[in-house]
Amino acid sequence: MTSVSQLGLVVPDPELESEISAGVGAVEQMLRDAVKSDYPFVTETSRHLVEAGGKRFRPLLVLLAAQFGDPSAPGVLPSAVVVELTHLATLYHDDVMDEALVRRGTVSANARWSNTIAILTGDFLFSRASDMLADLGPDAVRIQARTFERLVQGQIRETVGPETGVDPLSHYLQVVADKTGSLISTSARFGAMFAGAPDQVVDVMIRYGERIGVAFQLSDDLLDITSDSHDSGKTPGTDLREGVTTLPVLHARRSTDPSDARLLELLGADLSDDDRHRETLALLRAHSAITATRADVEKWAQDARDTLRPLPDGPPKRALDAMCDYVIARTS
């Protein structure tokens, strides 16, 4: 059974930590059952990322939000599986678009099999999530559909890039809110909603989830630059190599310092070359853009923390507060 401490989150209450750990363990088993197919090869490809692990950040947030109602209510665990299946499906598709070779410390599905198999496996996971949603009622289906709409719009925004006259930083933050914040917001919403929490608590969870989701993605942006593959589970500088513009790059591009000329030149070049990629990564790691990005992570995490004020004091609220610390600490 996966414990919360193994996920890197400190829950400041032993009883709550035990309950959440048991919930995460139940979600893990349900995930494995959900990806089984009558066709063994589909089961193999679908289990590829499930068995590679991950932080299960979204199911964890479902379980924590459910603490403000009845955490044993029948819809809580299935909704946690739905959001994780949705997340996993997007990873299969992302790796195809990014031509990634590694995901969660193991070879990516597209590299192991093919782009076609990875795309179809992602589609299979989406179908399983939809099947589970049908049992959760029309409101859940509608929320998921609108979440998926934002996920797709965010990906299209990222692919097309900012329109003329639009600040690239503002554009990027909208992409992050759509691609990452939307599903994490829905995770928190589902937890509170299916636990029967009061409407005002559900509203807090929606706002909290979006903000902590943006903070989480921005911390991933930092980890792509600053960590090694052992820590992050993927090749360092993957976004950089693939020309995906992330927050550290946007901050670096704003520099008018003549000493940054070489870095700016490299950021506008093809970084598929190993030597250029290595040089760019080293220059960026030493740049003030890293400090600026870390400050942004802290700001979004603090914004998330501030939304928690209306919630009743107790272990669940303290755990959500600790999640803000966790997001900040993973980039320190």
VOBA-1610 file (N, C-alpha, C; in pm, whole numbers, padded with zeros to 5 digits, always signed):
BEGIN
Met+00084-00120+00000Met+00000+00000+00000Met+00088+00125+00000Thr+00053+00221-00084Thr+00127+00346-00091Thr+00091+00434+00026Ser+00192+00486+00097Ser+00164+00577+00207Ser+00177+00720+00159Val+00111+00811+00231Val+00118+00952+00195Val+00261+01002+00207Ser+00335+00955+00308Ser+00473+00999+00325Ser+00560+00960+00207Gln+00530+00845+00143Gln+00605+00804+00024Gln+00580+00900-00092Leu+00466+00966-00091Leu+00433+01061-00196Leu+00502+01195-00173Gly+00563+01213-00055Gly+00636+01336-00026Gly+00556+01439+00049Leu+00429+01408+00080Leu+00344+01503+00150Leu+00336+01467+00298Val+00358+01565+00383Val+00346+01545+00527Val+00206+01584+00571Val+00128+01487+00620Val-00004+01515+00674Val+00010+01529+00825Pro-00018+01648+00879Pro+00013+01675+01020Pro-00089+01615+01117Asp-00129+01491+01094Asp-00220+01421+01184Asp-00211+01272+01153Pro-00163+01190+01248Pro-00141+01047+01222Pro-00267+00973+01178Glu-00380+01004+01240Glu-00504+00935+01206Glu-00547+00968+01064Leu-00538+01097+01029Leu-00574+01137+00893Leu-00476+01079+00792Glu-00348+01079+00825Glu-00249+01022+00733Glu-00279+00875+00707Ser-00315+00801+00811Ser-00347+00659+00794Ser-00469+00642+00704Glu-00570+00726+00725Glu-00692+00717+00644Glu-00665+00751+00498Ile-00589+00856+00476Ile-00558+00897+00338Ile-00470+00792+00269Ser-00375+00737+00343Ser-00289+00632+00285Ser-00371+00511+00244Ala-00468+00474+00328Ala-00556+00362+00293Ala-00637+00395+00167Gly-00681+00520+00157Gly-00756+00563+00039Gly-00672+00558-00087Val-00548+00605-00077Val-00458+00601-00193Val-00434+00455-00235Gly-00419+00366-00136Gly-00401+00224-00168Gly-00522+00167-00240Ala-00641+00207-00198Ala-00763+00161-00265Ala-00772+00215-00407Val-00731+00340-00425Val-00729+00400-00559Val-00633+00324-00650Glu-00517+00288-00597Glu-00418+00212-00677Glu-00479+00083-00728Gln-00548+00010-00640Gln-00608-00117-00682Gln-00718-00094-00785Met-00798+00009-00764Met-00904+00039-00860Met-00848+00082-00994Leu-00735+00153-00994Leu-00670+00191-01119Leu-00627+00068-01198Arg-00566-00027-01130Arg-00521-00149-01197Arg-00639-00228-01254Asp-00748-00230-01179Asp-00867-00299-01229Asp-00928-00224-01347Ala-00924-00091-01341Ala-00988-00009-01445Ala-00921-00022-01580Val-00791-00052-01582Val-00719-00056-01710Val-00711-00197-01768Lys-00777-00293-01705Lys-00778-00428-01760Lys-00866-00432-01885Ser-00819-00508-01982Ser-00892-00523-02108Ser-00902-00671-02142Asp-01001-00705-02223Asp-01010-00842-02274Asp-00894-00873-02367Tyr-00830-00770-02417Tyr-00715-00785-02508Tyr-00589-00764-02424Pro-00511-00867-02395Pro-00397-00856-02304Pro-00297-00748-02342Phe-00278-00724-02470Phe-00182-00622-02512Phe-00228-00484-02467Val-00358-00457-02474Val-00410-00327-02429Val-00391-00314-02278Thr-00412-00422-02205Thr-00386-00420-02060Thr-00240-00385-02034Glu-00149-00445-02110Glu-00006-00419-02092Glu+00028-00273-02118Thr-00020-00219-02229Thr+00014-00080-02261Thr-00052+00017-02162Ser-00174-00016-02117Ser-00245+00073-02025Ser-00184+00072-01886Arg-00131-00042-01845Arg-00068-00052-01714Arg+00072+00009-01711His+00124+00041-01828His+00263+00087-01837His+00289+00205-01744Leu+00207+00309-01753Leu+00229+00427-01668Leu+00168+00410-01529Val+00063+00330-01517Val+00008+00303-01383Val+00115+00241-01296Glu+00184+00142-01350Glu+00285+00069-01273Glu+00415+00148-01259Ala+00433+00250-01342Ala+00552+00335-01328Ala+00542+00424-01205Gly+00422+00431-01147Gly+00405+00508-01023Gly+00361+00651-01051Gly+00413+00741-00972Gly+00370+00881-00981Gly+00325+00928-00844Lys+00306+01056-00832Lys+00272+01114-00701Lys+00125+01099-00666Arg+00040+01066-00764Arg-00105+01055-00740Arg-00158+01183-00674Phe-00107+01296-00722Phe-00143+01425-00664Phe-00293+01451-00673Arg-00352+01416-00786Arg-00494+01444-00808Arg-00584+01356-00721Pro-00564+01224-00718Pro-00644+01143-00626Pro-00624+01183-00480Leu-00503+01220-00445Leu-00475+01263-00308Leu-00558+01386-00273Leu-00571+01477-00368Leu-00650+01598-00344Leu-00798+01563-00333Val-00845+01467-00412Val-00984+01421-00399Val-01008+01372-00256Leu-00918+01289-00207Leu-00934+01229-00075Leu-00928+01333+00037Leu-00841+01431+00023Leu-00831+01536+00125Leu-00955+01625+00124Ala-01003+01661+00006Ala-01121+01746-00004Ala-01244+01674+00051Ala-01247+01542+00037Ala-01361+01464+00086Ala-01372+01465+00238Gln-01263+01504+00305Gln-01264+01508+00451Gln-01359+01614+00506Phe-01404+01706+00422Phe-01496+01810+00467Phe-01642+01764+00456Gly-01662+01638+00421Gly-01794+01576+00418Gly-01781+01435+00471Asp-01842+01341+00400Asp-01831+01200+00435Asp-01731+01134+00342Pro-01606+01113+00388Pro-01503+01058+00299Pro-01530+00914+00254Ser-01625+00847+00320Ser-01658+00709+00281Ser-01776+00704+00184Ala-01825+00819+00141Ala-01937+00823+00047Ala-01901+00749-00081Pro-01998+00683-00144Pro-01966+00591-00255Pro-01900+00653-00378Gly-01918+00781-00401Gly-01860+00840-00522Gly-01717+00888-00508Val-01664+00891-00387Val-01534+00953-00364Val-01422+00877-00433Leu-01407+00748-00403Leu-01297+00671-00462Leu-01308+00660-00615Pro-01427+00631-00670Pro-01435+00628-00817Pro-01397+00761-00882Ser-01435+00873-00820Ser-01398+01002-00880Ser-01248+01024-00874Ala-01182+00972-00771Ala-01035+00982-00763Ala-00970+00901-00874Val-01029+00786-00906Val-00977+00704-01016Val-01000+00774-01150Val-01115+00836-01165Val-01147+00907-01290Val-01045+01016-01320Val-01012+01099-01219Val-00920+01209-01247Val-00780+01157-01276Glu-00740+01047-01212Glu-00607+00992-01240Glu-00602+00926-01377Leu-00708+00855-01415Leu-00714+00798-01550Leu-00706+00907-01656Thr-00776+01016-01632Thr-00773+01129-01726Thr-00633+01185-01736His-00569+01204-01622His-00432+01255-01620His-00337+01162-01694Leu-00346+01033-01666Leu-00258+00936-01732Leu-00279+00937-01883Ala-00404+00947-01924Ala-00433+00950-02068Ala-00365+01069-02135Thr-00368+01185-02069Thr-00304+01303-02128Thr-00153+01284-02136Leu-00095+01208-02042Leu+00050+01185-02047Leu+00090+01104-02169Tyr+00010+01003-02203Tyr+00039+00925-02324Tyr+00039+01016-02446His-00059+01104-02454His-00068+01195-02569His+00044+01300-02566Asp+00073+01353-02447Asp+00180+01452-02435Asp+00314+01396-02482Asp+00342+01272-02444Asp+00471+01213-02481Asp+00485+01197-02632Val+00374+01173-02700Val+00378+01167-02847Val+00410+01304-02904Met+00341+01406-02855Met+00362+01542-02906Met+00502+01592-02875Asp+00555+01553-02758Asp+00688+01598-02718Asp+00800+01507-02767Glu+00762+01394-02828Glu+00860+01293-02870Glu+00948+01252-02753Ala+00885+01236-02637Ala+00959+01202-02515Ala+01009+01058-02519Leu+01122+01037-02456Leu+01180+00902-02448Leu+01163+00840-02310Val+01148+00924-02209Val+01138+00877-02071Val+01019+00941-02003Arg+00950+00862-01921Arg+00839+00913-01841Arg+00840+00836-01708Arg+00845+00910-01597Arg+00843+00850-01464Arg+00953+00747-01445Gly+01070+00779-01500Gly+01187+00695-01479Gly+01191+00570-01565Thr+01095+00554-01655Thr+01095+00438-01743Thr+01074+00484-01887Val+01098+00395-01981Val+01084+00432-02122Val+00938+00470-02149Ser+00917+00575-02225Ser+00781+00620-02255Ser+00711+00519-02345Ala+00579+00521-02344Ala+00501+00425-02423Ala+00526+00442-02573Asn+00538+00567-02618Asn+00562+00589-02761Asn+00698+00538-02804Ala+00798+00546-02713Ala+00931+00495-02745Ala+00934+00342-02738Arg+00859+00286-02646Arg+00858+00139-02630Arg+00781+00071-02741Trp+00667+00128-02780Trp+00585+00068-02884Trp+00585+00158-03008Ser+00495+00254-03013Ser+00491+00348-03126Ser+00400+00463-03088Asn+00406+00570-03166Asn+00317+00683-03143Asn+00170+00641-03152Thr+00140+00559-03250Thr+00001+00515-03269Thr-00050+00440-03148Ile+00030+00347-03097Ile-00011+00269-02979Ile-00028+00360-02858Ala+00062+00456-02841Ala+00052+00548-02727Ala-00076+00631-02735Ile-00107+00683-02855Ile-00228+00763-02872Ile-00353+00680-02843Leu-00357+00560-02897Leu-00475+00475-02878Leu-00488+00429-02733Thr-00376+00410-02665Thr-00382+00374-02524Thr-00440+00489-02442Gly-00397+00611-02474Gly-00456+00727-02408Gly-00605+00734-02432Asp-00649+00706-02554Asp-00792+00706-02586Asp-00865+00599-02505Phe-00801+00484-02489Phe-00862+00376-02411Phe-00882+00419-02265Leu-00784+00488-02210Leu-00797+00534-02072Leu-00906+00640-02059Phe-00917+00728-02158Phe-01027+00825-02158Phe-01162+00752-02159Ser-01172+00645-02236Ser-01299+00572-02244Ser-01332+00507-02110Arg-01231+00455-02041Arg-01256+00394-01911Arg-01298+00500-01808Ala-01237+00616-01815Ala-01277+00725-01726Ala-01423+00764-01752Ser-01460+00771-01879Ser-01598+00808-01916Ser-01697+00704-01867Asp-01659+00578-01875Asp-01747+00470-01829Asp-01774+00482-01679Met-01670+00512-01603Met-01686+00530-01459Met-01769+00654-01427Leu-01749+00760-01505Leu-01823+00884-01484Leu-01973+00864-01502Ala-02010+00777-01594Ala-02153+00754-01620Ala-02224+00707-01495Asp-02153+00633-01409Asp-02212+00586-01284Asp-02217+00694-01177Leu-02146+00805-01199Leu-02141+00912-01099Leu-02246+01021-01124Gly-02317+01011-01235Gly-02427+01103-01260Gly-02397+01210-01362Pro-02503+01273-01415Pro-02487+01373-01523Pro-02407+01496-01482Asp-02415+01537-01355Asp-02337+01654-01313Asp-02187+01625-01325Ala-02146+01505-01284Ala-02005+01467-01294Ala-01961+01460-01440Val-02047+01407-01525Val-02014+01398-01669Val-01996+01537-01727Arg-02084+01629-01690Arg-02076+01767-01742Arg-01949+01837-01692Ile-01919+01821-01564Ile-01798+01883-01508Ile-01673+01829-01578Gln-01671+01697-01599Gln-01556+01636-01665Gln-01545+01683-01810Ala-01659+01695-01879Ala-01657+01740-02018Ala-01602+01881-02028Arg-01642+01968-01937Arg-01592+02106-01939Arg-01446+02113-01898Thr-01406+02023-01810Thr-01264+02015-01774Thr-01182+01971-01895Phe-01233+01871-01964Phe-01162+01820-02082Phe-01153+01926-02190Glu-01261+02005-02202Glu-01259+02117-02298Glu-01143+02211-02267Arg-01123+02242-02140Arg-01013+02330-02101Arg-00877+02264-02126Leu-00868+02135-02098Leu-00742+02064-02125Leu-00703+02075-02272Val-00799+02053-02359Val-00772+02058-02503Val-00741+02201-02547Gln-00819+02297-02499Gln-00793+02437-02535Gln-00654+02480-02490Gly-00616+02437-02370Gly-00483+02470-02321Gly-00374+02415-02410Gln-00392+02290-02456Gln-00293+02230-02544Gln-00287+02303-02678Ile-00403+02343-02729Ile-00406+02416-02856Ile-00341+02553-02840Arg-00372+02621-02729Arg-00308+02751-02702Arg-00156+02737-02701Glu-00109+02632-02634Glu+00036+02611-02626Glu+00094+02585-02764Thr+00025+02504-02843Thr+00074+02467-02976Thr+00077+02587-03071Val-00028+02669-03068Val-00038+02784-03158Val+00050+02899-03113Gly+00061+02919-02981Gly+00141+03029-02927Gly+00058+03154-02908Pro+00115+03255-02843Pro+00039+03378-02815Pro+00006+03455-02943Glu-00111+03516-02941Glu-00150+03600-03054Glu-00070+03730-03050Thr-00070+03799-03163Thr+00001+03926-03173Thr-00050+04024-03067Gly+00042+04083-02993Gly+00005+04181-02892Gly-00025+04122-02756Val-00029+03988-02745Val-00056+03923-02617Val+00075+03896-02545Asp+00082+03933-02419Asp+00202+03909-02340Asp+00228+03759-02330Pro+00347+03713-02372Pro+00376+03569-02368Pro+00362+03508-02229Leu+00394+03586-02125Leu+00382+03534-01989Leu+00236+03512-01951Ser+00150+03608-01983Ser+00007+03593-01955Ser-00051+03476-02034His-00009+03465-02159His-00053+03353-02242His-00013+03221-02178Tyr+00110+03214-02131Tyr+00159+03089-02074Tyr+00083+03052-01948Leu+00055+03148-01863Leu-00017+03119-01739Leu-00160+03072-01770Gln-00219+03122-01878Gln-00351+03071-01919Gln-00340+02926-01965Val-00233+02896-02039Val-00209+02758-02082Val-00199+02666-01960Val-00121+02706-01862Val-00100+02625-01742Val-00232+02607-01665Ala-00309+02716-01653Ala-00437+02706-01583Ala-00529+02607-01653Asp-00529+02609-01787Asp-00616+02519-01863Asp-00564+02375-01862Lys-00436+02358-01890Lys-00381+02224-01906Lys-00364+02150-01773Thr-00330+02222-01668Thr-00301+02157-01540Thr-00399+02198-01431Gly-00420+02328-01417Gly-00506+02376-01310Gly-00648+02324-01319Ser-00700+02307-01440Ser-00841+02268-01455Ser-00868+02129-01397Leu-00783+02032-01425Leu-00807+01896-01376Leu-00780+01885-01226Ile-00683+01959-01178Ile-00656+01956-01034Ile-00770+02026-00959Ser-00825+02131-01017Ser-00942+02196-00960Ser-01061+02100-00955Thr-01081+02027-01063Thr-01190+01929-01067Thr-01168+01817-00965Ser-01043+01781-00942Ser-01012+01679-00841Ser-01062+01722-00704Ala-01027+01844-00666Ala-01070+01897-00536Ala-01221+01912-00532Arg-01278+01955-00643Arg-01425+01971-00651Arg-01496+01838-00633Phe-01449+01735-00704Phe-01511+01603-00693Phe-01505+01551-00550Gly-01390+01566-00484Gly-01377+01514-00349Gly-01480+01574-00256Ala-01491+01707-00257Ala-01587+01774-00170Ala-01731+01745-00213Met-01755+01745-00342Met-01890+01727-00394Met-01945+01589-00362Phe-01868+01485-00390Phe-01917+01349-00368Phe-01919+01312-00221Ala-01846+01386-00138Ala-01853+01363+00006Ala-01970+01437+00070Gly-02042+01515-00011Gly-02156+01588+00041Gly-02121+01710+00124Ala-02004+01769+00098Ala-01962+01889+00171Ala-02053+02006+00133Pro-02065+02107+00220Pro-02146+02225+00188Pro-02099+02294+00060Asp-02191+02364-00006Asp-02158+02430-00133Asp-02043+02528-00118Gln-02036+02599-00005Gln-01927+02696+00012Gln-01791+02627+00020Val-01790+02506+00074Val-01665+02429+00078Val-01627+02384-00063Val-01726+02340-00139Val-01699+02301-00278Val-01640+02419-00356Asp-01696+02538-00335Asp-01646+02658-00403Asp-01501+02687-00364Val-01470+02672-00237Val-01331+02692-00192Val-01239+02590-00259Met-01283+02466-00268Met-01201+02362-00328Met-01174+02387-00476Ile-01274+02441-00545Ile-01256+02474-00687Ile-01145+02578-00703Arg-01151+02683-00620Arg-01050+02790-00630Arg-00913+02742-00583Tyr-00913+02670-00473Tyr-00786+02617-00420Tyr-00719+02525-00524Gly-00798+02434-00581Gly-00742+02338-00676Gly-00677+02404-00796Glu-00743+02507-00850Glu-00687+02576-00966Glu-00553+02641-00932Arg-00547+02706-00815Arg-00424+02776-00777Arg-00311+02681-00742Ile-00342+02577-00667Ile-00235+02482-00632Ile-00193+02405-00758Gly-00287+02389-00853Gly-00253+02323-00979Gly-00155+02404-01062Val-00175+02534-01068Val-00081+02620-01140Val+00055+02617-01071Ala+00054+02627-00938Ala+00180+02622-00864Ala+00253+02491-00889Phe+00178+02382-00894Phe+00236+02250-00916Phe+00303+02242-01053Gln+00237+02295-01156Gln+00294+02291-01291Gln+00417+02381-01301Leu+00411+02498-01239Leu+00528+02587-01243Leu+00647+02524-01170Ser+00618+02448-01065Ser+00728+02378-00997Ser+00784+02269-01088Asp+00699+02206-01169Asp+00747+02109-01268Asp+00837+02177-01371Asp+00801+02300-01410Asp+00884+02376-01503Asp+01026+02393-01448Leu+01032+02424-01320Leu+01162+02439-01254Leu+01237+02308-01251Leu+01167+02201-01214Leu+01232+02070-01203Leu+01288+02023-01337Asp+01221+02060-01445Asp+01271+02022-01578Asp+01408+02082-01604Ile+01434+02197-01543Ile+01564+02263-01562Ile+01663+02223-01454Thr+01618+02218-01330Thr+01713+02208-01218Thr+01742+02068-01168Ser+01654+01972-01195Ser+01674+01839-01137Ser+01751+01748-01232Asp+01793+01632-01177Asp+01848+01530-01265Asp+01740+01426-01288Ser+01764+01329-01378Ser+01661+01233-01416Ser+01621+01145-01300His+01712+01122-01206His+01680+01038-01090His+01573+01103-01005Asp+01582+01235-00990Asp+01485+01306-00906Asp+01351+01325-00976Ser+01354+01359-01103Ser+01231+01400-01171Ser+01162+01288-01247Gly+01232+01178-01275Gly+01170+01069-01350Gly+01167+01093-01499Lys+01229+01201-01546Lys+01238+01221-01690Lys+01370+01291-01720Thr+01406+01292-01848Thr+01533+01350-01888Thr+01534+01500-01863Pro+01636+01552-01792Pro+01642+01697-01765Pro+01643+01778-01895Gly+01570+01890-01893Gly+01569+01977-02009Gly+01489+01923-02126Thr+01396+01832-02099Thr+01314+01777-02207Thr+01234+01886-02277Asp+01171+01972-02198Asp+01094+02082-02257Asp+01183+02174-02339Leu+01301+02199-02286Leu+01398+02285-02354Leu+01437+02226-02489Arg+01468+02099-02490Arg+01511+02032-02613Arg+01401+02032-02718Glu+01276+02014-02673Glu+01165+02005-02766Glu+01109+02141-02806Gly+01171+02249-02755Gly+01125+02382-02791Gly+00999+02425-02721Val+00964+02356-02610Val+00846+02393-02531Val+00885+02509-02439Thr+00822+02621-02457Thr+00855+02740-02378Thr+00788+02730-02242Thr+00868+02730-02136Thr+00816+02725-02000Thr+00854+02853-01927Leu+00811+02864-01802Leu+00827+02989-01729Leu+00973+03034-01714Pro+01068+02947-01680Pro+01207+02994-01670Pro+01258+03055-01801Val+01219+02996-01913Val+01260+03048-02043Val+01198+03186-02067Leu+01071+03200-02035Leu+01004+03329-02052Leu+01069+03438-01968His+01104+03405-01845His+01173+03502-01761His+01311+03537-01819Ala+01382+03438-01866Ala+01515+03462-01923Ala+01507+03551-02047Arg+01405+03532-02129Arg+01391+03609-02252Arg+01361+03756-02226Arg+01319+03790-02107Arg+01292+03929-02073Arg+01419+04006-02038Ser+01529+03935-02028Ser+01653+04000-01987Ser+01704+04097-02094Thr+01755+04209-02047Thr+01821+04306-02136Thr+01969+04317-02102Asp+02017+04229-02018Asp+02157+04226-01976Asp+02244+04175-02091Pro+02344+04253-02137Pro+02430+04208-02248Pro+02499+04075-02219Ser+02522+04044-02091Ser+02590+03919-02057Ser+02502+03796-02084Asp+02375+03819-02110Asp+02284+03708-02139Asp+02270+03684-02288Ala+02350+03751-02368Ala+02337+03741-02514Ala+02349+03596-02562Arg+02446+03524-02508Arg+02467+03386-02552Arg+02345+03299-02515Leu+02292+03316-02394Leu+02177+03238-02354Leu+02057+03269-02444Leu+02034+03397-02471Leu+01921+03434-02556Leu+01937+03380-02698Glu+02060+03379-02746Glu+02087+03322-02878Glu+02052+03173-02879Leu+02095+03103-02776Leu+02069+02959-02768Leu+01920+02929-02754Leu+01849+03012-02678Leu+01706+02988-02658Leu+01627+03007-02787Gly+01686+03074-02884Gly+01621+03090-03014Gly+01671+02991-03117Ala+01757+02897-03073Ala+01819+02802-03166Ala+01758+02663-03152Asp+01797+02575-03242Asp+01758+02434-03236Asp+01842+02366-03128Leu+01775+02316-03025Leu+01847+02257-02912Leu+01845+02104-02916Ser+01819+02048-03033Ser+01828+01903-03045Ser+01972+01856-03043Asp+02064+01948-03072Asp+02207+01916-03063Asp+02247+01904-02915Asp+02313+01795-02880Asp+02345+01767-02739Asp+02434+01875-02677Asp+02532+01923-02752Asp+02624+02023-02695Asp+02552+02155-02668Arg+02471+02200-02764Arg+02395+02324-02744Arg+02294+02309-02630His+02233+02194-02624His+02135+02169-02518His+02202+02173-02381Arg+02318+02110-02371Arg+02392+02106-02244Arg+02433+02246-02202Glu+02481+02326-02298Glu+02525+02462-02267Glu+02407+02548-02222Thr+02295+02535-02292Thr+02176+02614-02257Thr+02127+02578-02118Leu+02125+02451-02088Leu+02078+02405-01957Leu+02167+02462-01846Ala+02298+02461-01868Ala+02391+02513-01767Ala+02372+02664-01747Leu+02358+02738-01856Leu+02339+02883-01846Leu+02207+02918-01777Leu+02104+02842-01810Leu+01973+02870-01752Leu+01971+02838-01603Arg+02038+02730-01566Arg+02043+02693-01423Arg+02111+02801-01339Ala+02202+02874-01398Ala+02275+02978-01325Ala+02209+03115-01337His+02097+03125-01408His+02036+03253-01439His+01933+03293-01332Ser+01911+03424-01320Ser+01813+03475-01225Ser+01670+03433-01259Ala+01650+03382-01380Ala+01517+03334-01419Ala+01471+03221-01327Ile+01567+03147-01274Ile+01531+03038-01182Ile+01474+03095-01052Thr+01538+03199-01002Thr+01489+03265-00880Thr+01352+03327-00904Ala+01333+03388-01020Ala+01204+03450-01053Ala+01094+03345-01063Thr+01125+03231-01123Thr+01026+03125-01135Thr+00991+03068-00998Arg+01092+03050-00915Arg+01066+03000-00779Arg+00975+03096-00703Ala+00995+03226-00723Ala+00909+03325-00658Ala+00765+03313-00708Asp+00748+03283-00836Asp+00614+03264-00891Asp+00546+03142-00830Val+00623+03034-00815Val+00568+02914-00751Val+00519+02948-00610Glu+00600+03021-00536Glu+00564+03059-00400Glu+00439+03147-00397Lys+00427+03238-00495Lys+00310+03326-00502Lys+00183+03246-00526Trp+00185+03155-00622Trp+00066+03077-00652Trp+00031+02984-00536Ala+00132+02928-00472Ala+00106+02842-00357Ala+00045+02923-00242Gln+00094+03046-00223Gln+00038+03132-00119Gln-00106+03171-00152Asp-00133+03197-00279Asp-00270+03227-00321Asp-00363+03110-00289Ala-00312+02989-00314Ala-00392+02870-00281Ala-00416+02862-00131Arg-00312+02888-00054Arg-00324+02885+00092Arg-00428+02986+00141Asp-00428+03103+00080Asp-00521+03209+00121Asp-00667+03170+00098Thr-00693+03089-00003Thr-00833+03050-00030Thr-00888+02960+00079Leu-00801+02899+00158Leu-00844+02804+00261Leu-00902+02871+00386Arg-00888+03001+00398Arg-00927+03071+00521Arg-01071+03043+00566Pro-01169+03034+00474Pro-01307+03012+00521Pro-01332+02871+00576Leu-01240+02777+00551Leu-01263+02639+00593Leu-01249+02624+00744Pro-01320+02529+00804Pro-01305+02505+00948Pro-01166+02453+00980Asp-01112+02500+01093Asp-00980+02453+01134Asp-00987+02304+01170Gly-00876+02237+01147Gly-00870+02095+01178Gly-00768+02027+01088Pro-00746+01896+01106Pro-00646+01823+01028Pro-00662+01834+00876Pro-00785+01826+00819Pro-00795+01839+00673Pro-00746+01972+00620Lys-00782+02081+00689Lys-00736+02213+00645Lys-00584+02223+00658Arg-00530+02170+00767Arg-00384+02175+00785Arg-00314+02091+00679Ala-00376+01982+00637Ala-00316+01898+00533Ala-00312+01971+00399Leu-00419+02042+00366Leu-00421+02120+00242Leu-00320+02234+00248Asp-00304+02292+00366Asp-00202+02395+00386Asp-00063+02335+00366Ala-00043+02214+00418Ala+00087+02146+00402Ala+00115+02113+00256Met+00008+02093+00177Met+00028+02067+00035Met+00091+02188-00034Cys+00058+02307+00012Cys+00121+02429-00042Cys+00270+02427-00011Asp+00304+02389+00111Asp+00446+02378+00148Asp+00517+02273+00063Tyr+00447+02162+00039Tyr+00505+02053-00040Tyr+00540+02100-00182Val+00448+02174-00245Val+00473+02221-00381Val+00593+02314-00387Ile+00606+02398-00285Ile+00722+02489-00279Ile+00851+02411-00253Ala+00844+02316-00159Ala+00965+02245-00115Ala+01022+02156-00224Arg+00938+02106-00316Arg+00990+02014-00417Arg+01084+02082-00517Thr+01087+02215-00517Thr+01178+02288-00606Thr+01293+02354-00531Ser+01299+02336-00400Ser+01401+02405-00320Ser+01537+02337-00332
//
